[in-house]
Amino acid sequence: MLNYFMEPLRDWFSAFNLIRYITFRGAAAAFLALLITFWLAPAIIRALRRMQIGEAIRTAGPAAHQTKKGTPTMGGVIILLAVLVPTLLLARLDEPFVLMVTLAFTWMGLIGLLDDYLKDVRKYPDGLIVRYKLTGQVVLGLVIGGWLYFWPANEEIRSAIGIPFVANGSLDLGPLYIPLVVFVITGASNAVNFTDGLDGLATGLMAIAIMTFGAIAYVMGRVDFSDYLNIFYIPGAGELFIFAMALLGACIGFLWFNAKPAEVFMGDTGSLAMGAALGTMAVILKQEILLIIIGGMFVVETLSVIAQVGWFKYTRRRTGEGKRLFRMAPLHHHFELSGWPENRVVVRFWILGILLALLSLSSFKVF
């Protein structure tokens, strides 16, 4: 938004030329998001404590987690505000991709906020009914999928997805593209939600993943870089760099308060919003398959839950007694119950997330 006001002033003061550059606006968005987080978080944490909006810890979970009972939750509101303000100020709002990712982020943030409100304020044990939450995710996926399919930025890749490690590799899905978008956005938002179980775990992994997608958005939005790296050129994709950097700044700022011992939890407000944004960026950039690598730790966490539930039901049907593959799912709890300190689990998952991000970037510039 600021670029509309500042660009006409370039003739008066040359420094205003900086607003033209995506790199400058991205850095400014990250810094502003960080400042907003540092400014808002203490006040919001105090308000949540005053209203006694605290996390309810399941008795079936690790015993060590009972010390976290009552820790303020719904802190995802901090992330929402810290991302939306810089994005609205510094991104070009006439670019549809910015509107798409902002819509997804806000939409699922509000659904997560309702879920947290029902669970932590109204004390409904399960929060928002799963089918209602799923309906919201599916509707969002249909909106984004239809938007990309019927009003594409590049007609040639309307319904295509990128194939990693193959120069200009793509696969055209035709009408099946919209269901894929629904699956990716729904899966990504739930995957981040599953991962949000240890202090700083989901926040750190999201920072790694969104920084990677921000870099991809920047190069795919430039004809010269995309041609050199043998990847799709998507007009307007570079503006997603602004959103990605704002989310990166918000994650880093939130991690200051969310690292062990956490002063606040993001709740579904933050995890569902960030997951939806990550999935939306993946489908916009045609990197749905690469999302599996970049967000590999989110995928592993989700698969551990699916495997645990599936194996338990299978063994109960066959033997009459359900058995577990892991001590507890998601996978981070399995390592906790195996004797790993919480910080060790978090840092090692971060390290794996960094390695997967580097692996994903190695898929570019393939001849």
C-alpha positions as CSV (number, residue, x, y, z in Angstrom):
1,M,0.0,0.0,0.0
2,L,2.8,2.4,0.9
3,N,4.2,2.1,-2.6
4,Y,1.2,3.9,-4.0
5,F,1.9,6.9,-1.9
6,M,5.7,6.9,-2.0
7,E,6.4,6.1,-5.7
8,P,5.1,9.6,-6.9
9,L,7.6,11.2,-4.4
10,R,10.6,9.7,-6.2
11,D,11.2,12.9,-8.2
12,W,11.4,14.9,-5.0
13,F,13.7,12.5,-3.0
14,S,15.6,9.7,-4.6
15,A,15.5,7.5,-1.5
16,F,11.9,6.8,-2.2
17,N,13.1,4.7,-5.1
18,L,13.8,1.9,-2.6
19,I,10.1,1.2,-2.3
20,R,10.2,-0.2,-5.9
21,Y,12.5,-3.0,-4.9
22,I,11.0,-6.3,-3.6
23,T,14.1,-7.1,-1.6
24,F,13.8,-3.8,0.3
25,R,10.1,-4.2,1.0
26,G,10.7,-7.8,2.0
27,A,13.4,-6.9,4.5
28,A,11.2,-4.0,5.8
29,A,8.3,-6.4,6.2
30,A,10.3,-8.9,8.2
31,F,11.7,-6.1,10.5
32,L,8.3,-4.5,11.0
33,A,6.7,-7.9,11.8
34,L,9.4,-8.5,14.3
35,L,8.8,-5.1,16.0
36,I,5.1,-5.6,16.0
37,T,5.5,-9.0,17.7
38,F,7.8,-7.6,20.4
39,W,5.4,-4.7,21.0
40,L,2.2,-6.7,21.0
41,A,3.2,-10.0,22.7
42,P,3.7,-8.8,26.3
43,A,0.4,-6.9,26.4
44,I,-1.5,-9.8,24.8
45,I,0.1,-12.4,27.1
46,R,-0.9,-10.2,30.1
47,A,-4.4,-10.0,28.8
48,L,-4.7,-13.7,28.3
49,R,-3.5,-14.4,31.8
50,R,-5.9,-11.8,33.2
51,M,-8.8,-13.5,31.4
52,Q,-7.5,-16.9,32.5
53,I,-7.3,-18.2,28.9
54,G,-4.8,-21.0,29.4
55,E,-3.9,-24.3,27.8
56,A,-5.7,-27.4,29.0
57,I,-3.2,-30.3,29.0
58,R,-4.5,-33.8,28.2
59,T,-3.9,-36.4,30.9
60,A,-3.0,-38.9,28.2
61,G,-0.1,-36.8,27.1
62,P,3.5,-36.9,28.5
63,A,3.5,-36.3,32.3
64,A,6.1,-33.5,31.9
65,H,3.6,-31.4,30.0
66,Q,1.4,-31.0,33.0
67,T,3.7,-28.2,34.1
68,K,2.5,-26.3,31.1
69,K,-1.1,-26.3,32.2
70,G,-2.6,-22.8,32.3
71,T,0.1,-21.3,29.9
72,P,-1.7,-18.6,27.9
73,T,-2.9,-19.8,24.5
74,M,-4.5,-18.1,21.4
75,G,-1.2,-16.4,20.9
76,G,-1.6,-16.9,17.2
77,V,-3.4,-13.6,17.3
78,I,0.0,-12.0,17.7
79,I,1.2,-13.7,14.5
80,L,-1.9,-12.8,12.6
81,L,-1.5,-9.1,13.3
82,A,2.3,-9.1,12.9
83,V,1.9,-10.6,9.4
84,L,-1.1,-8.7,8.1
85,V,0.0,-5.2,9.0
86,P,3.4,-5.4,7.1
87,T,1.8,-7.2,4.2
88,L,-1.0,-4.7,3.7
89,L,1.5,-1.8,4.1
90,L,4.3,-3.1,1.9
91,A,2.9,-5.5,-0.7
92,R,1.2,-4.6,-3.9
93,L,-2.5,-5.2,-3.2
94,D,-3.3,-5.2,-6.9
95,E,-1.4,-8.5,-7.3
96,P,-3.9,-11.4,-6.9
97,F,-1.4,-13.8,-5.4
98,V,-1.0,-11.5,-2.4
99,L,-4.7,-11.4,-1.9
100,M,-4.9,-15.2,-2.2
101,V,-2.3,-16.0,0.5
102,T,-3.7,-13.2,2.7
103,L,-7.2,-14.7,2.3
104,A,-6.0,-18.2,3.2
105,F,-4.0,-16.9,6.2
106,T,-6.9,-14.9,7.6
107,W,-9.6,-17.4,6.8
108,M,-7.9,-20.3,8.7
109,G,-6.7,-17.9,11.4
110,L,-10.3,-17.0,12.1
111,I,-11.4,-20.7,12.1
112,G,-8.5,-21.5,14.4
113,L,-9.5,-18.5,16.7
114,L,-13.1,-19.9,16.9
115,D,-11.7,-23.3,17.7
116,D,-9.5,-21.9,20.5
117,Y,-12.3,-19.8,21.8
118,L,-14.6,-22.8,22.1
119,K,-11.9,-25.0,23.7
120,D,-10.2,-22.6,26.0
121,V,-12.9,-20.0,26.9
122,R,-16.1,-21.9,26.6
123,K,-14.4,-25.1,27.8
124,Y,-15.7,-27.4,25.1
125,P,-13.3,-30.3,25.3
126,D,-13.0,-30.8,21.5
127,G,-13.3,-27.2,20.5
128,L,-14.8,-26.7,17.0
129,I,-16.4,-29.9,15.6
130,V,-14.0,-31.5,13.2
131,R,-16.4,-31.6,10.3
132,Y,-17.0,-27.9,10.6
133,K,-13.2,-27.2,10.6
134,L,-12.7,-29.5,7.7
135,T,-15.6,-27.8,5.8
136,G,-13.8,-24.5,6.2
137,Q,-10.6,-25.9,4.9
138,V,-12.2,-27.5,1.9
139,V,-14.2,-24.4,1.0
140,L,-10.9,-22.4,1.2
141,G,-9.2,-24.9,-1.1
142,L,-12.1,-24.7,-3.6
143,V,-11.9,-20.9,-3.7
144,I,-8.1,-20.8,-4.2
145,G,-8.2,-23.7,-6.6
146,G,-10.9,-22.2,-8.7
147,W,-9.1,-18.8,-8.6
148,L,-5.9,-20.3,-9.9
149,Y,-7.6,-22.5,-12.5
150,F,-10.0,-20.0,-14.0
151,W,-7.9,-16.9,-13.7
152,P,-4.3,-18.1,-14.1
153,A,-1.4,-15.7,-14.2
154,N,0.3,-17.9,-16.8
155,E,-2.1,-19.8,-19.2
156,E,0.5,-22.3,-20.1
157,I,0.8,-23.7,-16.6
158,R,-2.9,-23.2,-15.5
159,S,-3.3,-26.8,-14.2
160,A,0.3,-27.9,-14.1
161,I,2.4,-28.9,-11.1
162,G,6.2,-28.7,-11.0
163,I,8.4,-31.9,-11.0
164,P,11.5,-31.4,-8.8
165,F,14.9,-32.3,-10.0
166,V,13.7,-32.2,-13.7
167,A,14.6,-29.1,-15.8
168,N,11.3,-27.3,-16.6
169,G,9.6,-30.5,-15.4
170,S,5.8,-30.4,-15.1
171,L,2.7,-32.5,-15.1
172,D,-0.7,-31.2,-16.3
173,L,-3.5,-32.4,-14.2
174,G,-6.4,-30.7,-16.0
175,P,-9.6,-30.6,-13.9
176,L,-8.0,-32.7,-11.2
177,Y,-5.9,-29.7,-10.3
178,I,-8.6,-28.1,-8.2
179,P,-9.0,-31.2,-6.0
180,L,-5.2,-31.3,-5.6
181,V,-5.3,-27.7,-4.3
182,V,-8.0,-28.6,-1.8
183,F,-5.9,-31.6,-0.6
184,V,-2.6,-29.5,-0.3
185,I,-4.2,-26.6,1.6
186,T,-6.2,-28.9,3.9
187,G,-3.2,-31.2,4.5
188,A,-0.7,-28.4,5.1
189,S,-2.9,-26.6,7.6
190,N,-3.6,-29.8,9.6
191,A,0.1,-30.9,9.4
192,V,1.3,-27.7,11.0
193,N,-1.4,-28.1,13.6
194,F,-0.2,-31.6,14.4
195,T,3.4,-30.4,14.8
196,D,2.5,-27.7,17.3
197,G,3.0,-29.8,20.4
198,L,6.4,-28.7,21.8
199,D,7.7,-25.3,22.8
200,G,9.0,-23.6,19.6
201,L,8.8,-26.7,17.4
202,A,6.2,-25.6,14.8
203,T,7.3,-22.0,15.0
204,G,10.9,-22.8,14.1
205,L,10.0,-25.3,11.4
206,M,7.6,-22.8,9.8
207,A,10.3,-20.1,9.8
208,I,12.6,-22.5,7.8
209,A,9.8,-23.5,5.4
210,I,8.5,-20.0,4.7
211,M,12.0,-18.6,4.2
212,T,12.6,-21.2,1.6
213,F,9.3,-20.6,-0.2
214,G,10.0,-16.8,0.0
215,A,13.2,-17.4,-1.9
216,I,11.5,-19.5,-4.5
217,A,8.7,-16.9,-4.9
218,Y,11.4,-14.2,-5.5
219,V,13.2,-16.1,-8.3
220,M,10.0,-17.4,-10.0
221,G,8.7,-13.8,-10.2
222,R,11.7,-12.8,-12.3
223,V,12.1,-13.7,-16.0
224,D,15.9,-13.8,-15.8
225,F,16.3,-15.9,-12.6
226,S,13.5,-18.4,-13.6
227,D,15.1,-18.9,-17.0
228,Y,18.5,-19.4,-15.6
229,L,17.3,-21.9,-13.0
230,N,15.1,-23.8,-15.5
231,I,11.9,-23.3,-13.5
232,F,8.4,-21.7,-14.2
233,Y,8.1,-18.0,-14.6
234,I,5.0,-16.8,-12.8
235,P,4.3,-13.0,-13.2
236,G,3.5,-11.4,-9.9
237,A,4.9,-14.3,-7.8
238,G,7.7,-12.0,-6.5
239,E,5.2,-10.1,-4.3
240,L,4.7,-13.3,-2.3
241,F,8.3,-12.6,-1.0
242,I,6.8,-9.7,1.0
243,F,4.3,-12.0,2.7
244,A,6.9,-14.7,3.3
245,M,9.3,-12.3,4.9
246,A,6.5,-10.8,7.1
247,L,5.7,-14.3,8.3
248,L,9.3,-15.1,8.9
249,G,9.7,-12.0,11.0
250,A,6.6,-12.9,13.0
251,C,7.8,-16.4,13.6
252,I,11.2,-15.2,14.8
253,G,9.5,-12.7,17.1
254,F,7.0,-15.2,18.4
255,L,9.8,-17.7,19.0
256,W,11.2,-15.3,21.6
257,F,8.1,-15.9,23.7
258,N,7.4,-19.5,22.6
259,A,10.8,-21.1,23.2
260,K,11.0,-23.4,26.2
261,P,9.7,-22.6,28.7
262,A,7.0,-21.0,26.6
263,E,5.2,-17.9,27.9
264,V,2.5,-18.3,25.3
265,F,1.2,-20.9,22.8
266,M,-0.1,-20.0,19.4
267,G,-3.0,-22.4,19.5
268,D,-5.0,-23.3,16.4
269,T,-5.2,-19.6,15.6
270,G,-1.6,-19.6,14.6
271,S,-1.0,-23.2,13.4
272,L,-4.0,-23.5,11.1
273,A,-3.3,-20.0,9.6
274,M,0.4,-20.6,9.0
275,G,-0.2,-24.1,7.5
276,A,-2.9,-22.7,5.1
277,A,-0.5,-19.9,4.0
278,L,2.3,-22.5,3.4
279,G,0.0,-24.7,1.3
280,T,-1.4,-21.7,-0.6
281,M,2.1,-20.5,-1.5
282,A,3.0,-24.0,-2.7
283,V,0.1,-24.2,-5.1
284,I,0.6,-20.7,-6.4
285,L,4.2,-21.4,-7.1
286,K,3.4,-24.9,-8.6
287,Q,5.6,-26.5,-6.0
288,E,3.1,-29.0,-4.5
289,I,5.6,-31.9,-4.7
290,L,8.5,-29.8,-3.4
291,L,6.3,-28.9,-0.4
292,I,6.6,-32.6,0.7
293,I,10.4,-32.0,1.0
294,I,10.4,-28.5,2.3
295,G,7.8,-29.3,4.9
296,G,9.1,-32.8,5.3
297,M,8.9,-32.7,9.1
298,F,5.3,-31.6,9.0
299,V,4.6,-34.5,6.7
300,V,6.4,-37.0,8.9
301,E,4.4,-35.8,12.0
302,T,1.2,-36.2,10.1
303,L,2.1,-39.7,8.8
304,S,2.9,-40.8,12.3
305,V,-0.6,-39.9,13.4
306,I,-2.2,-41.7,10.5
307,A,0.0,-44.7,11.0
308,Q,-0.7,-44.8,14.7
309,V,-4.4,-44.6,14.3
310,G,-4.5,-47.0,11.4
311,W,-2.3,-49.7,13.1
312,F,-4.3,-49.4,16.3
313,K,-7.6,-50.0,14.5
314,Y,-6.2,-52.8,12.4
315,T,-4.8,-54.7,15.3
316,R,-7.9,-54.2,17.4
317,R,-10.0,-55.6,14.5
318,R,-7.6,-58.6,14.1
319,T,-6.8,-59.5,17.7
320,G,-9.4,-57.7,19.7
321,E,-6.7,-55.5,21.3
322,G,-5.3,-52.4,19.7
323,K,-1.5,-52.0,19.5
324,R,0.6,-48.9,18.9
325,L,3.5,-48.3,16.5
326,F,4.8,-45.5,18.6
327,R,4.8,-44.7,22.3
328,M,2.6,-41.7,21.4
329,A,1.8,-39.8,18.2
330,P,2.6,-37.3,16.8
331,L,6.2,-38.4,16.5
332,H,7.7,-35.7,18.7
333,H,5.9,-37.2,21.7
334,H,7.3,-40.6,20.9
335,F,10.9,-39.3,21.2
336,E,9.9,-37.4,24.4
337,L,8.6,-40.7,26.0
338,S,11.8,-42.4,24.8
339,G,13.8,-40.2,27.1
340,W,14.8,-37.3,24.9
341,P,14.6,-33.9,26.6
342,E,12.1,-31.5,24.9
343,N,14.7,-29.1,23.7
344,R,16.7,-31.9,22.1
345,V,13.6,-33.0,20.1
346,V,12.9,-29.5,19.0
347,V,16.5,-28.6,17.9
348,R,17.0,-31.9,16.1
349,F,13.7,-31.5,14.2
350,W,14.9,-28.0,13.3
351,I,18.2,-29.4,12.0
352,L,16.3,-31.9,9.8
353,G,14.0,-29.1,8.6
354,I,17.1,-27.1,7.5
355,L,18.6,-30.1,5.7
356,L,15.3,-30.7,3.9
357,A,15.1,-27.1,2.9
358,L,18.7,-27.2,1.5
359,L,17.8,-30.4,-0.4
360,S,14.8,-28.7,-1.9
361,L,16.9,-25.8,-3.2
362,S,19.3,-28.3,-4.8
363,S,16.4,-29.3,-7.1
364,F,16.8,-26.0,-9.1
365,K,19.3,-25.4,-11.9
366,V,19.0,-29.0,-13.2
367,F,20.1,-29.4,-16.8
